[in-house]
Amino acid sequence: MRSLVVYESEYGNTEKIARAVAEALGEHGEARVTPVGSVATLAEEGLDLLALGAPTQRHGLPAAVKELLERTPEGTLAGVRALAFDTRYERARWITGSAAKEIHKLLRHLGCKLLAEPESFFVEGSEGPLEPGEEDRARAWAARALGRTKRATST
């Protein structure tokens, strides 16, 4: 399985979560991790699974992530399995917003088969650090999502 984990990270917190997700995905094949700024398009040939994450900013997506998703041609991700995650404060989603929820919606629009609901990982302050245990929780979340791979590909 070829996986790509793309992230936006201002203070390194989302990058830590991306690397934890990639670690879990890497147990099932190749898993590359790359910042959003080094990705021209998400239309990569032979990609089996895409995980995309970003910090929640102003209740939503950072501009670089939104632009990447918008410039990805429709249909090029049809059938690709995907995961969406973010980092944010641990408060009600209606208060903080969620980049993961928007990523999830945009990936679905591009034809991806989402393996799990969008997931948030929590930071203690605006610059972090991550709350204790969040990297472990990210690995577990990605591993659980992979358990759904057969179901996602059989539809």
C-alpha positions as CSV (number, residue, x, y, z in Angstrom):
1,M,0.0,0.0,0.0
2,R,1.3,3.5,-0.9
3,S,0.3,6.2,1.5
4,L,0.9,9.9,1.4
5,V,0.5,12.1,4.5
6,V,0.3,15.8,3.7
7,Y,0.2,18.4,6.4
8,E,0.3,22.1,7.2
9,S,2.0,23.0,10.5
10,E,3.0,26.4,11.8
11,Y,4.4,25.4,15.1
12,G,5.2,21.7,14.5
13,N,2.2,20.2,16.3
14,T,0.3,19.0,13.2
15,E,3.6,17.7,11.8
16,K,4.0,15.5,14.8
17,I,0.5,14.1,14.3
18,A,1.2,13.6,10.6
19,R,4.3,11.6,11.4
20,A,2.5,9.5,14.0
21,V,-0.2,8.8,11.4
22,A,2.4,7.9,8.8
23,E,4.1,5.5,11.4
24,A,0.8,3.6,11.7
25,L,0.3,3.6,7.9
26,G,3.9,2.5,7.3
27,E,3.2,-0.8,9.0
28,H,1.2,-1.7,5.9
29,G,3.5,-0.4,3.2
30,E,5.2,2.8,2.1
31,A,4.1,5.9,3.9
32,R,5.6,9.3,2.9
33,V,5.1,12.5,4.9
34,T,5.4,15.9,3.2
35,P,4.4,19.5,4.0
36,V,1.6,21.0,1.9
37,G,4.0,23.6,0.5
38,S,6.0,20.9,-1.4
39,V,2.9,19.3,-3.1
40,A,1.9,20.7,-6.4
41,T,-1.2,18.5,-6.7
42,L,-2.7,15.5,-4.9
43,A,-3.2,13.6,-8.2
44,E,-0.3,11.1,-7.6
45,E,-0.3,8.0,-9.6
46,G,-0.5,4.7,-7.7
47,L,-1.6,6.4,-4.5
48,D,-3.7,4.0,-2.3
49,L,-4.3,6.2,0.8
50,L,-4.1,10.0,1.4
51,A,-4.1,11.5,4.9
52,L,-4.3,15.3,5.0
53,G,-4.1,17.4,8.1
54,A,-3.8,21.0,9.2
55,P,-4.2,23.2,12.2
56,T,-7.6,24.8,12.6
57,Q,-7.3,28.5,11.9
58,R,-10.2,31.0,12.1
59,H,-12.6,28.1,12.4
60,G,-11.4,26.4,9.2
61,L,-8.6,25.6,6.8
62,P,-5.3,27.4,6.3
63,A,-5.2,29.0,2.9
64,A,-2.4,26.6,1.6
65,V,-4.5,23.5,2.3
66,K,-7.6,25.0,0.7
67,E,-5.7,26.0,-2.4
68,L,-4.1,22.6,-2.7
69,L,-7.5,20.9,-2.6
70,E,-9.0,23.4,-5.0
71,R,-6.3,23.0,-7.6
72,T,-6.5,19.2,-7.5
73,P,-8.5,18.2,-10.7
74,E,-11.9,16.7,-10.0
75,G,-11.9,12.9,-10.5
76,T,-8.2,12.4,-10.0
77,L,-8.7,11.1,-6.5
78,A,-11.7,9.0,-7.3
79,G,-11.6,5.8,-5.2
80,V,-8.5,6.8,-3.2
81,R,-8.9,6.0,0.5
82,A,-8.4,9.0,2.7
83,L,-8.2,10.4,6.2
84,A,-8.7,14.0,7.5
85,F,-7.3,15.4,10.7
86,D,-6.5,18.6,12.4
87,T,-5.0,20.1,15.5
88,R,-7.0,22.5,17.6
89,Y,-8.0,23.5,21.2
90,E,-10.0,20.9,23.1
91,R,-13.3,22.7,23.1
92,A,-16.6,22.1,21.4
93,R,-16.2,22.0,17.6
94,W,-18.9,24.8,17.2
95,I,-16.6,27.1,19.2
96,T,-13.2,26.3,17.6
97,G,-14.2,25.1,14.2
98,S,-12.5,22.2,12.6
99,A,-10.1,22.1,9.6
100,A,-10.5,18.3,9.6
101,K,-14.2,18.6,8.9
102,E,-13.6,20.9,5.9
103,I,-10.8,18.7,4.6
104,H,-13.1,15.6,4.9
105,K,-15.8,17.4,3.0
106,L,-13.5,18.5,0.2
107,L,-11.8,15.1,-0.1
108,R,-15.2,13.5,-0.4
109,H,-16.1,16.0,-3.2
110,L,-12.9,15.0,-5.0
111,G,-14.0,11.3,-5.0
112,C,-12.1,9.9,-2.0
113,K,-13.4,7.1,0.1
114,L,-13.1,8.3,3.7
115,L,-12.1,5.6,6.1
116,A,-13.0,7.4,9.3
117,E,-14.8,10.5,10.5
118,P,-12.6,13.6,10.6
119,E,-10.4,13.6,13.7
120,S,-9.1,16.4,15.9
121,F,-5.9,16.2,18.0
122,F,-5.6,18.7,20.7
123,V,-3.0,21.4,21.7
124,E,-2.6,23.1,25.0
125,G,-2.0,26.6,23.7
126,S,-2.0,28.5,20.4
127,E,1.6,27.4,19.7
128,G,1.3,24.0,21.5
129,P,2.5,21.7,22.7
130,L,0.3,18.8,21.9
131,E,-1.7,17.5,24.9
132,P,-0.2,14.4,26.4
133,G,-0.9,11.2,24.5
134,E,-2.1,12.8,21.3
135,E,0.6,11.2,19.1
136,D,-0.3,7.8,20.5
137,R,-4.0,8.6,19.8
138,A,-3.1,9.5,16.2
139,R,-1.3,6.2,15.7
140,A,-4.3,4.3,17.1
141,W,-6.8,6.3,15.0
142,A,-4.9,5.6,11.8
143,A,-4.6,1.9,12.7
144,R,-8.3,1.6,13.4
145,A,-9.0,3.3,10.0
146,L,-6.9,0.8,8.2
147,G,-9.0,-1.9,9.8
148,R,-11.9,-0.4,7.7
149,T,-9.9,-0.6,4.4
150,K,-11.6,-3.8,3.1
151,R,-15.0,-2.3,3.7
152,A,-14.1,0.9,2.0
153,T,-12.7,-0.8,-1.1
154,S,-15.6,-3.2,-1.5
155,T,-18.1,-0.5,-2.2
